[in-house]
Amino acid sequence: MSQPKVLITGASKGLGLAMARRLNQDYCLILHASRDENIRELREGNFVLAADLGDPDELKEFCKKLKSEHGDDLFAVINNAGMSLDKPLAFQPEKDIDSMLMVNLKAPIMISKTVIKLFGLKNKGIIINVSSCVAETGNAFQSVYAAAKAGLIAFSKSLAKEAGQLYQGHQIRVLSISPGFIKTPMTDAVPESEKEKYLKMIPAQRFGRADEIAETIAFLLSDKASYINGSNIEVNGGLF
Ligand SMILES: NC(=O)c1ccc[n+]([C@@H]2O[C@H](COP(=O)([O-])OP(=O)(O)OC[C@H]3O[C@@H](n4cnc5c(N)ncnc54)[C@H](OP(=O)(O)O)[C@@H]3O)[C@@H](O)[C@H]2O)c1
């Protein structure tokens, strides 16, 4: 029997790459990635779909291909791709605001819109949206990023409720996950002084590892998490 397909966006590095490595044995992966060299080890038996999710035309084409090439056996989607352009709002160019809203919020919404219909036909499927701890805590110089990530939590809860009303006896789950400070290329760019400030707010006294997020994703996709729906799962070492 063929393995169920799981889409991971932003699989080229960081959390997405760790998720891809963790899920590779159990699922057929659709790897959304721009950088081929990082995922070469994972290509066999999997699929690669590239798209700039900040570009509305590329996003549209991506959703179309996802549906036509993988729609029939798609089991889950992990909307992981994300980006942050940190600046005081007063100095944030409008095009950067648009990019952050597009990549972090609109793309996951459009991908979810594409797949929820397919999941509705099968009465089965899982969507996991990767939010962030800053969605709840807020963070200076990340107001737009935090707003987009907070939007993802509300979006996931609402879509979970909507599926409950539309599809009788379904096994569709929509969730979000809020990582804390996890060591990846994204956080490697954070200045040392900021990192020290963060560390003081983490009871676990260390930054998280990408494999710890990947392990949580593996659990959420499994039947062991069958009653977890609409929730936002915080994985942050107790960060406050
Ligand atoms: N690391 C953390 O501490 C942390 C905490 C909370 C939430 N998060 C969230 O977790 C997710 C993964 O973060 P990460 O730390 O792994 O970040 P990362 O190392 O910077 O990786 C981000 C991924 O998103 C992709 N991406 C960014 N902009 C894109 C665009 N316009 N079109 C297509 N793909 C795009 C990147 O692809 P390319 O580079 O190949 O273009 C890359 O694969 C993000 O949503 C982030 O907001 C991370």
The ligand as an ORCA input file, in Angstrom:
! r2SCAN-3c Opt
* xyz 0 1
  N      12.996     29.121     14.863
  C      12.184     29.606     15.767
  O      12.589     29.886     16.901
  C      10.732     29.818     15.449
  C       9.912     30.237     16.508
  C       8.561     30.418     16.263
  C       8.041     30.183     15.006
  N       8.869     29.804     14.009
  C       8.243     29.564     12.707
  O       8.615     28.282     12.263
  C       8.670     28.246     10.841
  C      10.029     27.744     10.405
  O      11.009     28.632     10.919
  P      12.574     28.349     10.867
  O      13.133     28.821     12.153
  O      12.830     26.982     10.388
  O      12.981     29.425      9.757
  P      14.067     29.339      8.585
  O      15.209     28.535      9.037
  O      14.302     30.743      8.172
  O      13.273     28.559      7.444
  C      12.147     29.171      6.859
  C      11.625     28.358      5.704
  O      10.541     29.082      5.090
  C      10.815     29.234      3.710
  N      10.345     30.511      3.175
  C      10.558     31.750      3.657
  N      10.035     32.671      2.840
  C       9.494     32.000      1.791
  C       8.822     32.389      0.603
  N       8.591     33.664      0.279
  N       8.388     31.415     -0.246
  C       8.635     30.130      0.038
  N       9.272     29.699      1.123
  C       9.697     30.627      2.007
  C      12.332     29.184      3.601
  O      12.675     28.797      2.281
  P      14.016     29.315      1.548
  O      14.942     29.855      2.569
  O      14.514     28.126      0.856
  O      13.537     30.347      0.617
  C      12.680     28.130      4.637
  O      12.541     26.854      4.106
  C       8.359     29.669     10.390
  O       7.011     29.788     10.060
  C       8.691     30.503     11.608
  O       7.968     31.704     11.599
  C      10.195     29.607     14.198
*
